[in-house]
């Protein structure tokens, strides 16, 4: 009996250790651009069947487990920067970026972009921002020849010369997935799609469907609710301590039985 109690409590310790890690991760990224907060789905563990007083059977519980970790993809707050290359998606879409070395494509809500020394529009990690075909990198030839750049709500990038000539420089891809929770976090605010995410929409155009619109001169803040996270932190810590106390109680009972045998 005491051993069962200890194993049940151990399952609870593992569950709430994971929950505490998720909450800590959310709090640590409260100021990360485009961060999406995560929540833990809990489930119960059962073993054998036990008879009840009315003659039916019920499952014997043996603790809890983590069924999964889901992300909240609600749009975060708008943070004005005034920099034209800082882009925010007001909607469900993602920017597509490509590693120039490996060619691997990833997706991000972080629109902190800049023009590289080679004229490529890149993210902070040096990945190229892709056009709506999800293949072509956006390249600005002779960026010094333009006095200003603009990005409209559809992701169209234009440059204006000193003479007032406006040139179309490409359209930034904004793509969606049928199941965003099927995206795999890769770090640096990037995601890659698993088969569960579905294929990215093609063509991926901002301002249409659920993709959302592009806002230039602003970044998306984290959607972490610090008040809710602190409440979760307190609750999970109390649950962790309760399970730890159960192990201590089980250990005391075992010691009592051992002492009786002596």
TORKOL-4160 file (C-alpha; in steps of 0.2 Angstrom, whole numbers, padded with zeros to 4 digits, m for minus):
262
<pt num="1" X="0000" Y="0000" Z="0000"/>
<pt num="2" X="0014" Y="0012" Z="0005"/>
<pt num="3" X="0024" Y="0008" Z="m0010"/>
<pt num="4" X="0009" Y="0011" Z="m0022"/>
<pt num="5" X="0007" Y="0028" Z="m0013"/>
<pt num="6" X="0025" Y="0032" Z="m0017"/>
<pt num="7" X="0024" Y="0027" Z="m0035"/>
<pt num="8" X="0008" Y="0037" Z="m0038"/>
<pt num="9" X="0016" Y="0052" Z="m0030"/>
<pt num="10" X="0031" Y="0050" Z="m0041"/>
<pt num="11" X="0020" Y="0051" Z="m0056"/>
<pt num="12" X="0013" Y="0067" Z="m0049"/>
<pt num="13" X="0030" Y="0074" Z="m0046"/>
<pt num="14" X="0035" Y="0071" Z="m0064"/>
<pt num="15" X="0019" Y="0079" Z="m0070"/>
<pt num="16" X="0021" Y="0095" Z="m0060"/>
<pt num="17" X="0039" Y="0096" Z="m0063"/>
<pt num="18" X="0035" Y="0097" Z="m0082"/>
<pt num="19" X="0021" Y="0110" Z="m0078"/>
<pt num="20" X="0033" Y="0120" Z="m0068"/>
<pt num="21" X="0046" Y="0120" Z="m0082"/>
<pt num="22" X="0033" Y="0126" Z="m0095"/>
<pt num="23" X="0027" Y="0140" Z="m0084"/>
<pt num="24" X="0045" Y="0145" Z="m0081"/>
<pt num="25" X="0048" Y="0145" Z="m0099"/>
<pt num="26" X="0033" Y="0156" Z="m0102"/>
<pt num="27" X="0038" Y="0169" Z="m0089"/>
<pt num="28" X="0056" Y="0169" Z="m0095"/>
<pt num="29" X="0050" Y="0174" Z="m0113"/>
<pt num="30" X="0037" Y="0187" Z="m0107"/>
<pt num="31" X="0047" Y="0200" Z="m0117"/>
<pt num="32" X="0052" Y="0189" Z="m0132"/>
<pt num="33" X="0046" Y="0195" Z="m0149"/>
<pt num="34" X="0032" Y="0184" Z="m0156"/>
<pt num="35" X="0032" Y="0172" Z="m0142"/>
<pt num="36" X="0017" Y="0161" Z="m0139"/>
<pt num="37" X="0013" Y="0155" Z="m0122"/>
<pt num="38" X="0011" Y="0136" Z="m0119"/>
<pt num="39" X="m0001" Y="0126" Z="m0108"/>
<pt num="40" X="0000" Y="0109" Z="m0101"/>
<pt num="41" X="m0014" Y="0096" Z="m0103"/>
<pt num="42" X="m0015" Y="0084" Z="m0089"/>
<pt num="43" X="m0022" Y="0066" Z="m0089"/>
<pt num="44" X="m0024" Y="0052" Z="m0076"/>
<pt num="45" X="m0015" Y="0036" Z="m0075"/>
<pt num="46" X="m0025" Y="0020" Z="m0071"/>
<pt num="47" X="m0019" Y="0002" Z="m0069"/>
<pt num="48" X="m0030" Y="m0013" Z="m0063"/>
<pt num="49" X="m0049" Y="m0013" Z="m0060"/>
<pt num="50" X="m0057" Y="m0013" Z="m0043"/>
<pt num="51" X="m0074" Y="m0019" Z="m0038"/>
<pt num="52" X="m0086" Y="m0007" Z="m0031"/>
<pt num="53" X="m0101" Y="m0008" Z="m0018"/>
<pt num="54" X="m0114" Y="m0009" Z="m0032"/>
<pt num="55" X="m0105" Y="m0024" Z="m0041"/>
<pt num="56" X="m0098" Y="m0014" Z="m0055"/>
<pt num="57" X="m0079" Y="m0011" Z="m0058"/>
<pt num="58" X="m0069" Y="0005" Z="m0058"/>
<pt num="59" X="m0051" Y="0009" Z="m0063"/>
<pt num="60" X="m0038" Y="0011" Z="m0050"/>
<pt num="61" X="m0029" Y="0027" Z="m0052"/>
<pt num="62" X="m0010" Y="0027" Z="m0051"/>
<pt num="63" X="m0006" Y="0046" Z="m0053"/>
<pt num="64" X="m0006" Y="0059" Z="m0067"/>
<pt num="65" X="0004" Y="0062" Z="m0083"/>
<pt num="66" X="0006" Y="0076" Z="m0096"/>
<pt num="67" X="m0004" Y="0072" Z="m0111"/>
<pt num="68" X="0003" Y="0086" Z="m0121"/>
<pt num="69" X="0009" Y="0104" Z="m0122"/>
<pt num="70" X="m0001" Y="0116" Z="m0133"/>
<pt num="71" X="0003" Y="0133" Z="m0138"/>
<pt num="72" X="m0008" Y="0148" Z="m0138"/>
<pt num="73" X="m0006" Y="0157" Z="m0155"/>
<pt num="74" X="m0017" Y="0172" Z="m0151"/>
<pt num="75" X="m0009" Y="0188" Z="m0158"/>
<pt num="76" X="0002" Y="0197" Z="m0145"/>
<pt num="77" X="0002" Y="0216" Z="m0142"/>
<pt num="78" X="0008" Y="0228" Z="m0155"/>
<pt num="79" X="0025" Y="0236" Z="m0151"/>
<pt num="80" X="0028" Y="0251" Z="m0161"/>
<pt num="81" X="0046" Y="0253" Z="m0167"/>
<pt num="82" X="0045" Y="0265" Z="m0181"/>
<pt num="83" X="0057" Y="0255" Z="m0191"/>
<pt num="84" X="0050" Y="0250" Z="m0208"/>
<pt num="85" X="0058" Y="0233" Z="m0208"/>
<pt num="86" X="0050" Y="0228" Z="m0192"/>
<pt num="87" X="0035" Y="0219" Z="m0197"/>
<pt num="88" X="0020" Y="0212" Z="m0187"/>
<pt num="89" X="0006" Y="0200" Z="m0193"/>
<pt num="90" X="m0011" Y="0204" Z="m0187"/>
<pt num="91" X="m0019" Y="0187" Z="m0189"/>
<pt num="92" X="m0014" Y="0169" Z="m0190"/>
<pt num="93" X="0000" Y="0169" Z="m0202"/>
<pt num="94" X="0019" Y="0166" Z="m0201"/>
<pt num="95" X="0033" Y="0173" Z="m0211"/>
<pt num="96" X="0044" Y="0161" Z="m0220"/>
<pt num="97" X="0063" Y="0161" Z="m0219"/>
<pt num="98" X="0076" Y="0151" Z="m0227"/>
<pt num="99" X="0094" Y="0146" Z="m0220"/>
<pt num="100" X="0105" Y="0152" Z="m0234"/>
<pt num="101" X="0117" Y="0137" Z="m0231"/>
<pt num="102" X="0106" Y="0122" Z="m0229"/>
<pt num="103" X="0091" Y="0128" Z="m0238"/>
<pt num="104" X="0080" Y="0123" Z="m0224"/>
<pt num="105" X="0064" Y="0133" Z="m0222"/>
<pt num="106" X="0056" Y="0138" Z="m0206"/>
<pt num="107" X="0042" Y="0149" Z="m0200"/>
<pt num="108" X="0041" Y="0163" Z="m0188"/>
<pt num="109" X="0030" Y="0177" Z="m0180"/>
<pt num="110" X="0046" Y="0187" Z="m0177"/>
<pt num="111" X="0047" Y="0201" Z="m0190"/>
<pt num="112" X="0063" Y="0209" Z="m0184"/>
<pt num="113" X="0070" Y="0210" Z="m0202"/>
<pt num="114" X="0085" Y="0220" Z="m0209"/>
<pt num="115" X="0094" Y="0222" Z="m0226"/>
<pt num="116" X="0110" Y="0212" Z="m0226"/>
<pt num="117" X="0127" Y="0218" Z="m0234"/>
<pt num="118" X="0122" Y="0208" Z="m0250"/>
<pt num="119" X="0105" Y="0216" Z="m0251"/>
<pt num="120" X="0095" Y="0201" Z="m0244"/>
<pt num="121" X="0080" Y="0204" Z="m0232"/>
<pt num="122" X="0085" Y="0193" Z="m0218"/>
<pt num="123" X="0080" Y="0190" Z="m0200"/>
<pt num="124" X="0091" Y="0192" Z="m0185"/>
<pt num="125" X="0099" Y="0175" Z="m0188"/>
<pt num="126" X="0104" Y="0179" Z="m0206"/>
<pt num="127" X="0090" Y="0168" Z="m0214"/>
<pt num="128" X="0083" Y="0175" Z="m0230"/>
<pt num="129" X="0064" Y="0181" Z="m0230"/>
<pt num="130" X="0055" Y="0172" Z="m0244"/>
<pt num="131" X="0042" Y="0178" Z="m0256"/>
<pt num="132" X="0025" Y="0171" Z="m0259"/>
<pt num="133" X="0031" Y="0156" Z="m0269"/>
<pt num="134" X="0040" Y="0150" Z="m0253"/>
<pt num="135" X="0056" Y="0148" Z="m0264"/>
<pt num="136" X="0063" Y="0165" Z="m0269"/>
<pt num="137" X="0073" Y="0176" Z="m0257"/>
<pt num="138" X="0069" Y="0194" Z="m0257"/>
<pt num="139" X="0084" Y="0203" Z="m0263"/>
<pt num="140" X="0086" Y="0222" Z="m0264"/>
<pt num="141" X="0098" Y="0227" Z="m0278"/>
<pt num="142" X="0108" Y="0243" Z="m0274"/>
<pt num="143" X="0098" Y="0247" Z="m0258"/>
<pt num="144" X="0108" Y="0264" Z="m0256"/>
<pt num="145" X="0099" Y="0270" Z="m0272"/>
<pt num="146" X="0082" Y="0271" Z="m0262"/>
<pt num="147" X="0079" Y="0285" Z="m0249"/>
<pt num="148" X="0065" Y="0275" Z="m0241"/>
<pt num="149" X="0056" Y="0258" Z="m0241"/>
<pt num="150" X="0038" Y="0254" Z="m0238"/>
<pt num="151" X="0028" Y="0237" Z="m0234"/>
<pt num="152" X="0009" Y="0237" Z="m0236"/>
<pt num="153" X="m0003" Y="0226" Z="m0227"/>
<pt num="154" X="m0002" Y="0213" Z="m0241"/>
<pt num="155" X="0017" Y="0211" Z="m0238"/>
<pt num="156" X="0022" Y="0221" Z="m0254"/>
<pt num="157" X="0039" Y="0229" Z="m0252"/>
<pt num="158" X="0043" Y="0244" Z="m0262"/>
<pt num="159" X="0057" Y="0257" Z="m0263"/>
<pt num="160" X="0057" Y="0275" Z="m0267"/>
<pt num="161" X="0071" Y="0285" Z="m0275"/>
<pt num="162" X="0076" Y="0303" Z="m0272"/>
<pt num="163" X="0067" Y="0307" Z="m0288"/>
<pt num="164" X="0051" Y="0299" Z="m0281"/>
<pt num="165" X="0051" Y="0284" Z="m0292"/>
<pt num="166" X="0043" Y="0269" Z="m0283"/>
<pt num="167" X="0049" Y="0251" Z="m0287"/>
<pt num="168" X="0041" Y="0235" Z="m0282"/>
<pt num="169" X="0054" Y="0224" Z="m0274"/>
<pt num="170" X="0044" Y="0209" Z="m0270"/>
<pt num="171" X="0030" Y="0202" Z="m0259"/>
<pt num="172" X="0034" Y="0195" Z="m0242"/>
<pt num="173" X="0026" Y="0178" Z="m0239"/>
<pt num="174" X="0013" Y="0176" Z="m0225"/>
<pt num="175" X="0007" Y="0158" Z="m0224"/>
<pt num="176" X="m0004" Y="0148" Z="m0212"/>
<pt num="177" X="m0006" Y="0130" Z="m0206"/>
<pt num="178" X="m0022" Y="0120" Z="m0203"/>
<pt num="179" X="m0015" Y="0115" Z="m0186"/>
<pt num="180" X="m0003" Y="0127" Z="m0179"/>
<pt num="181" X="0000" Y="0116" Z="m0164"/>
<pt num="182" X="0008" Y="0103" Z="m0176"/>
<pt num="183" X="0022" Y="0116" Z="m0178"/>
<pt num="184" X="0039" Y="0111" Z="m0169"/>
<pt num="185" X="0048" Y="0124" Z="m0160"/>
<pt num="186" X="0066" Y="0125" Z="m0166"/>
<pt num="187" X="0073" Y="0140" Z="m0155"/>
<pt num="188" X="0077" Y="0158" Z="m0161"/>
<pt num="189" X="0058" Y="0160" Z="m0163"/>
<pt num="190" X="0057" Y="0148" Z="m0177"/>
<pt num="191" X="0045" Y="0134" Z="m0181"/>
<pt num="192" X="0046" Y="0119" Z="m0193"/>
<pt num="193" X="0030" Y="0110" Z="m0198"/>
<pt num="194" X="0027" Y="0091" Z="m0193"/>
<pt num="195" X="0015" Y="0081" Z="m0203"/>
<pt num="196" X="0002" Y="0085" Z="m0190"/>
<pt num="197" X="0003" Y="0104" Z="m0195"/>
<pt num="198" X="m0002" Y="0102" Z="m0213"/>
<pt num="199" X="0006" Y="0110" Z="m0228"/>
<pt num="200" X="0009" Y="0129" Z="m0228"/>
<pt num="201" X="m0004" Y="0138" Z="m0239"/>
<pt num="202" X="0002" Y="0142" Z="m0256"/>
<pt num="203" X="0002" Y="0155" Z="m0263"/>
<pt num="204" X="0004" Y="0163" Z="m0246"/>
<pt num="205" X="m0003" Y="0181" Z="m0247"/>
<pt num="206" X="m0006" Y="0193" Z="m0232"/>
<pt num="207" X="m0022" Y="0201" Z="m0231"/>
<pt num="208" X="m0032" Y="0186" Z="m0237"/>
<pt num="209" X="m0041" Y="0173" Z="m0228"/>
<pt num="210" X="m0035" Y="0169" Z="m0210"/>
<pt num="211" X="m0017" Y="0174" Z="m0214"/>
<pt num="212" X="m0019" Y="0192" Z="m0207"/>
<pt num="213" X="m0012" Y="0208" Z="m0213"/>
<pt num="214" X="0006" Y="0215" Z="m0211"/>
<pt num="215" X="0009" Y="0230" Z="m0200"/>
<pt num="216" X="0026" Y="0239" Z="m0204"/>
<pt num="217" X="0035" Y="0248" Z="m0191"/>
<pt num="218" X="0029" Y="0237" Z="m0177"/>
<pt num="219" X="0033" Y="0220" Z="m0169"/>
<pt num="220" X="0022" Y="0208" Z="m0160"/>
<pt num="221" X="0025" Y="0206" Z="m0142"/>
<pt num="222" X="0024" Y="0190" Z="m0132"/>
<pt num="223" X="0006" Y="0185" Z="m0128"/>
<pt num="224" X="0011" Y="0179" Z="m0111"/>
<pt num="225" X="m0001" Y="0184" Z="m0097"/>
<pt num="226" X="0011" Y="0186" Z="m0082"/>
<pt num="227" X="m0003" Y="0186" Z="m0069"/>
<pt num="228" X="m0010" Y="0170" Z="m0075"/>
<pt num="229" X="0007" Y="0162" Z="m0076"/>
<pt num="230" X="0011" Y="0167" Z="m0058"/>
<pt num="231" X="m0005" Y="0159" Z="m0052"/>
<pt num="232" X="m0001" Y="0143" Z="m0062"/>
<pt num="233" X="0016" Y="0144" Z="m0054"/>
<pt num="234" X="0009" Y="0145" Z="m0036"/>
<pt num="235" X="m0003" Y="0131" Z="m0040"/>
<pt num="236" X="0009" Y="0119" Z="m0048"/>
<pt num="237" X="0022" Y="0122" Z="m0034"/>
<pt num="238" X="0009" Y="0118" Z="m0021"/>
<pt num="239" X="0004" Y="0102" Z="m0031"/>
<pt num="240" X="0022" Y="0097" Z="m0032"/>
<pt num="241" X="0025" Y="0099" Z="m0013"/>
<pt num="242" X="0009" Y="0089" Z="m0010"/>
<pt num="243" X="0015" Y="0074" Z="m0020"/>
<pt num="244" X="0032" Y="0076" Z="m0011"/>
<pt num="245" X="0024" Y="0075" Z="0005"/>
<pt num="246" X="0015" Y="0059" Z="0000"/>
<pt num="247" X="0031" Y="0051" Z="m0004"/>
<pt num="248" X="0037" Y="0056" Z="0014"/>
<pt num="249" X="0022" Y="0049" Z="0021"/>
<pt num="250" X="0024" Y="0033" Z="0012"/>
<pt num="251" X="0042" Y="0031" Z="0017"/>
<pt num="252" X="0036" Y="0034" Z="0035"/>
<pt num="253" X="0023" Y="0020" Z="0034"/>
<pt num="254" X="0036" Y="0008" Z="0026"/>
<pt num="255" X="0048" Y="0012" Z="0041"/>
<pt num="256" X="0035" Y="0008" Z="0053"/>
<pt num="257" X="0031" Y="m0009" Z="0045"/>
<pt num="258" X="0050" Y="m0013" Z="0045"/>
<pt num="259" X="0051" Y="m0008" Z="0064"/>
<pt num="260" X="0036" Y="m0019" Z="0068"/>
<pt num="261" X="0045" Y="m0034" Z="0060"/>
<pt num="262" X="0060" Y="m0031" Z="0070"/>
